[in-house]
Amino acid sequence: MTTVEPIRSIENVKKLEHYLEQKNPRDLLLLTIGINCGLRISDIVALNVGDVQNKTHIQIIEKKTGKYKKFPINAKLKPMFDEFTKGKHSGEALFKTRFHNRMDRFTAYRIIKTACRLAGLTEKVGTHTMRKTFGYHHYKKYKYIAMLQKIFNHCSSTITLRYIGIEQEQIDESYTNFIL
């Protein structure tokens, strides 16, 4: 299995958002949830309209861990959810294919992989890129590894740092800035 990278550049995140904005509101929402909530793709595609419609928080049982997770819907996602769920029933899948089936993680992978390539991103990407992008930028903004560790349900901060690519980035930076 190939390890994917977070999108470290805000400029590249914006480039990807702009590309998806022109292409498909569903795909833009998929990315926006991924990079703003840090959920695994299996949890994103499992969302129903009723999980987000007229809500202030998202509440789920994580597929992988079986743990309960609750977090607020941020100001960027709220209007997107309002628009995207307008006229839809609460029991419907939030993300559907063009054949009106629930989107699966393989379809989500193709969407993200293709969008990144067509937007000109060079990182090794997949659906987990969204979760890692959330983690990377959350850490860069707050420098609060214990909180991020809890959000990700990791057992140690070392795992969280390595997961989001900070550990290698810090090693590279120390080498680059160390000159005798």
N, C-alpha and C positions, 0 to 999 in steps of 0.2 A: 504494500500500500504506500502510495506517495504522500509525503507530508506537504500540506498546503501552507501558505503564508498569509498573514494578515495584509490588508492594504494599508500600508503605513503612511502614505501621502494623502492628506486631505484633498489635495488637488485631484488625485486619481479617484477618490471617492466621489467627488463632485462630477468628474468626467463620466463615471459609470452611472451616476444618478441621472445626469443629463441625457445620456444615451437611452436609458430605460424609460425616461419621461417621454421621449419621442416615440418609443416603440409600443409600450403596453403598460397601462396603469397597474394591472395585476402583478407584473414582473417588478415594477418599481416598488410596490407595496411589499412584495416578498423580500427584496433587498433591504428595504427600510426597516422592516421588523428584525431581520437578521442582524443588521449592524447597530440597531438601537436597543435591542433586548438581549442579545447574546444567547438566544435559544438554539438548540440543536435543530437541524432541518426536520427531523422526525417529529418534533414538537410543533414546529411552524406549520407543516402541512396537515397536522392533525387538528388544527384550530377550526372551529365552526364560526359562522357569522355571529351567533349568540355569545360567543366568548369575548367579543370585542365591541359589538353593537351597543351603543349607549352605556358603555362601561367606563369606569375610571381606572380599573385595574384588570390585569390579565391574571387568571388563576388556572393553573394546570397541575396535573400529576405528570412529572417527567417520564417519558417512555423508557429511557435508559436506566434511571435510578429508582423509579417508583416514588420519588420524593415530591411532596407538595411544594409548589413555587407560586408566589404571588408578588407582583410588582406593578407600579403605576404605569399607565399609558402616558407617554410624554407628549409635549405640545406639538411635535412634528407628526406623530402618528395619529393623534386624535382626529384632526380634520380629514386625514386620508381614510381612516376607518369610517367616518361619517359618510363620506362621499361613496366609498367603495361598497358599503353595505346597504345603501339606500334601496328600499324596495325588495330586499332579500329576506328570506325566512331564517329565524334563529338556528334551526337545525341543519341548514345547508353548510357544506364545506366552504370555508373562506376562500380556498384556492382550488379552482377547478380547471380542468383541461378544456380544450376547445370542443371535446366530445362530452362535456358536462360531467365528467368523472372527477373524483377527488384527485388532486395532483399528488404524485408520489415523489420520493426523494430523488429518483433518477431523472425525472423530468425537470425538477428544480435544479439539479446538477447541470443538465444541458443548458438551461436558461442562463445560469450564472456564468458558466464556463464560456459560452458563446458571447454573452454580453461583455465580459471582461476582455475577450480577444478583440471584438469589434470596437470597443472603446479605447483600445490601444494599451491596455495594461499588460505588463510583462511578468507579474508575479505568478508563481505556481498557485493556481486557484481551484477551488471546488466549493461546495456548499459550506464546508467548515470554515472557509475564509471569512464568511460573514461573522461567525461567532468569534473567531480570532481577531477580526478587525474591531469588533466591539471591545474585546478585552484589552487590546493594544491601546486604543484611544482612551478608554476608561482609565487605564493605568497612567498614561501620559498626562491626563487631566488632573487626577486626584492623588496619584502616587500612594494609593491605599491598597496594598497588595492583600491584606487580610480580608477586606470587603470583597474584592474581586475573587479571591479564593472561595469565599462563602457563596457568592453569586454562581460560580461555576461548580460548586460542590466538589472541589478538589481537596485532597487530604493534606497537602502541604503547599506553602507559598513557593517553594522551589519548583514544584510541578507547574504551578500557575505561571511563573515567570518564563519557564522554558516553553510552555504551551503557547504563549502569546509572542514569543520570539524576542523577549527583552534580554534574556541571559546572553544569547549570542551577540545581540546588538551591543550590549555593554562590554563584552569581551573585545569585539572589533574596535569599539571606540577607545578602549584603554590602550590597545596596540597602536592605533592611529595617533593618539595623543601622547604616547610615550616615546620620547626621543632623548638619547644620551649624548 
